[in-house]
């Protein structure tokens, strides 16, 4: 019934709710809407990722390919901008945390549209928005981060998609902020004086 249709984990959730409802004596599937659509119901063939309210970075219609230009100007600009964003998060605790500086860019990927890729095209070069995944470290903490960033070429602006991930351990580096109200967030980024 629902083969070759766009489905996601929210539909699995809706299906599990339906199973619970059927177990309570309901005779037909009831779950549809806010938490996806149960697999026991017909899912529209016209459904899109926007209908599911799933962020672009999780869309199966896009892939990321590793760039061979980790020293390019755009990758460098994005990485420096992300470090500035981290320092902005730390602004209110700058008396406790050292300002971070971009260290080394380890890897970078750029988004490509799978349909264009299958056709042998690279639409990213002509797109007004480009998504990048950047892995880098900072000094003086040697903290390693990964960020997914959307670049709006026409405006020369950036936007973080999701959160900036800390990818290595930080135990002992950020103890000075662990007791604060938002310490869980600050601990990922702070390198104490």
C-alpha positions as CSV (number, residue, x, y, z in Angstrom):
1,X,0.0,0.0,0.0
2,X,2.7,2.5,0.9
3,X,5.6,1.3,-1.1
4,X,7.6,3.9,-3.1
5,X,6.2,6.7,-1.0
6,X,8.0,9.2,1.2
7,X,8.0,8.0,4.8
8,X,10.1,8.9,7.8
9,X,10.6,8.0,11.5
10,X,7.6,10.1,12.4
11,X,5.5,7.7,10.4
12,X,7.0,4.8,12.4
13,X,6.0,6.6,15.5
14,X,2.4,7.1,14.2
15,X,2.2,3.4,13.3
16,X,3.3,2.4,16.8
17,X,0.6,4.6,18.3
18,X,-1.9,2.9,16.0
19,X,-0.8,-0.5,17.2
20,X,-1.4,0.6,20.7
21,X,-4.8,1.9,19.8
22,X,-5.7,-1.3,18.0
23,X,-4.6,-3.2,21.0
24,X,-7.1,-1.2,23.1
25,X,-10.0,-2.4,20.9
26,X,-10.2,0.2,18.2
27,X,-11.2,-1.4,14.9
28,X,-9.4,0.8,12.4
29,X,-6.2,2.9,12.3
30,X,-6.8,6.4,13.7
31,X,-3.4,8.1,13.8
32,X,-2.7,10.7,11.1
33,X,-1.4,14.3,11.2
34,X,0.7,15.9,13.9
35,X,3.0,12.8,14.4
36,X,3.2,11.6,10.8
37,X,0.8,9.1,9.2
38,X,0.4,5.5,10.2
39,X,1.5,2.9,7.7
40,X,-2.0,1.4,8.1
41,X,-3.3,4.5,6.3
42,X,-2.7,5.5,2.7
43,X,0.2,8.0,2.5
44,X,0.0,10.6,-0.2
45,X,2.2,10.2,-3.3
46,X,2.5,14.0,-3.4
47,X,4.0,14.2,0.1
48,X,7.2,16.3,0.4
49,X,9.9,16.8,3.1
50,X,8.2,20.2,3.8
51,X,4.9,18.3,4.6
52,X,6.8,16.3,7.2
53,X,8.5,19.5,8.6
54,X,11.9,17.8,8.4
55,X,15.0,20.0,8.2
56,X,16.8,20.1,4.8
57,X,19.9,18.6,6.2
58,X,18.0,15.4,6.8
59,X,16.4,15.3,3.4
60,X,17.2,12.2,1.3
61,X,17.1,14.4,-1.8
62,X,20.5,15.9,-1.0
63,X,23.9,14.4,-0.4
64,X,27.2,15.8,0.7
65,X,30.5,15.2,-1.1
66,X,33.9,15.8,0.3
67,X,35.5,18.9,-1.1
68,X,39.0,19.0,-2.4
69,X,39.3,22.7,-1.5
70,X,39.6,22.7,2.3
71,X,41.8,25.8,2.0
72,X,39.4,27.7,-0.3
73,X,38.2,31.1,0.6
74,X,34.5,30.1,1.3
75,X,35.5,27.1,3.5
76,X,37.8,29.4,5.4
77,X,35.2,32.1,5.8
78,X,32.5,29.6,7.0
79,X,34.9,28.1,9.6
80,X,35.9,31.6,10.9
81,X,32.3,32.6,11.1
82,X,31.4,29.5,13.1
83,X,34.2,30.2,15.5
84,X,32.8,33.7,15.9
85,X,29.4,32.2,16.6
86,X,30.9,30.1,19.3
87,X,32.6,33.1,20.8
88,X,29.3,34.9,20.7
89,X,27.7,32.1,22.8
90,X,30.6,32.6,25.3
91,X,30.3,36.4,25.4
92,X,28.5,36.6,28.8
93,X,31.2,34.3,30.3
94,X,34.2,35.8,28.6
95,X,35.6,36.5,32.1
96,X,35.7,32.7,32.6
97,X,36.4,31.5,29.1
98,X,39.3,32.2,26.7
99,X,38.4,33.5,23.2
100,X,38.7,30.8,20.6
101,X,40.6,31.1,17.3
102,X,40.3,28.9,14.3
103,X,43.0,26.3,14.2
104,X,43.0,23.8,11.4
105,X,40.2,22.9,9.0
106,X,40.2,19.1,8.9
107,X,37.5,18.3,6.4
108,X,34.7,19.9,4.4
109,X,31.8,18.6,2.4
110,X,29.3,20.5,0.2
111,X,25.8,19.5,-0.6
112,X,24.8,18.2,-4.0
113,X,21.3,17.5,-5.3
114,X,21.0,13.7,-6.0
115,X,18.9,14.2,-9.1
116,X,21.4,16.6,-10.6
117,X,24.2,14.2,-9.6
118,X,22.5,11.3,-11.3
119,X,22.2,13.5,-14.4
120,X,25.9,14.3,-14.3
121,X,25.4,17.9,-13.3
122,X,26.7,19.9,-10.3
123,X,23.9,22.4,-9.5
124,X,25.7,23.6,-6.4
125,X,27.9,26.0,-8.4
126,X,24.8,27.7,-9.7
127,X,22.6,27.5,-6.6
128,X,21.8,30.6,-4.6
129,X,22.2,28.6,-1.4
130,X,24.8,26.0,-0.6
131,X,25.1,23.7,2.5
132,X,28.5,22.8,3.9
133,X,29.6,20.5,6.7
134,X,32.8,21.7,8.2
135,X,35.1,19.9,10.7
136,X,37.7,22.0,12.3
137,X,39.6,22.6,15.5
138,X,40.2,25.7,17.6
139,X,43.1,27.0,19.7
140,X,44.1,27.2,22.4
141,X,41.8,24.3,23.6
142,X,42.3,22.0,20.5
143,X,38.6,21.4,20.7
144,X,37.2,19.7,17.6
145,X,33.9,20.9,16.1
146,X,31.5,20.0,13.3
147,X,28.9,22.4,11.9
148,X,26.4,22.3,9.1
149,X,26.2,25.7,7.6
150,X,24.0,27.2,4.8
151,X,25.7,29.7,2.6
152,X,23.5,32.3,0.9
153,X,25.7,33.3,-2.1
154,X,23.7,36.2,-3.3
155,X,23.8,37.9,0.2
156,X,27.2,36.4,1.3
157,X,25.6,35.3,4.6
158,X,25.7,32.2,6.6
159,X,23.2,30.3,8.8
160,X,23.9,27.3,11.1
161,X,21.7,24.3,10.5
162,X,21.1,22.4,13.7
163,X,23.8,22.9,16.4
164,X,27.6,23.2,16.5
165,X,28.8,19.8,17.6
166,X,31.8,19.2,19.9
167,X,33.3,16.0,18.6
168,X,36.0,15.4,21.1
169,X,36.1,15.1,24.9
170,X,36.2,18.3,27.0
171,X,36.5,17.0,30.5
172,X,38.5,19.4,32.7
173,X,38.5,22.2,30.0
174,X,35.2,23.8,31.0
175,X,34.7,23.1,34.7
176,X,34.5,26.9,35.4
177,X,31.0,27.0,33.7
178,X,29.6,23.6,34.6
179,X,27.7,25.1,37.6
180,X,26.0,27.8,35.6
181,X,22.3,27.7,34.5
182,X,23.2,27.0,30.9
183,X,26.4,25.1,31.7
184,X,25.5,22.1,29.6
185,X,25.7,24.3,26.5
186,X,28.7,26.3,27.6
187,X,30.8,23.3,28.6
188,X,30.9,22.2,24.9
189,X,32.6,25.5,23.9
190,X,34.4,27.0,26.9
191,X,38.1,26.7,27.6
192,X,38.6,28.1,31.1
193,X,41.3,30.7,31.9
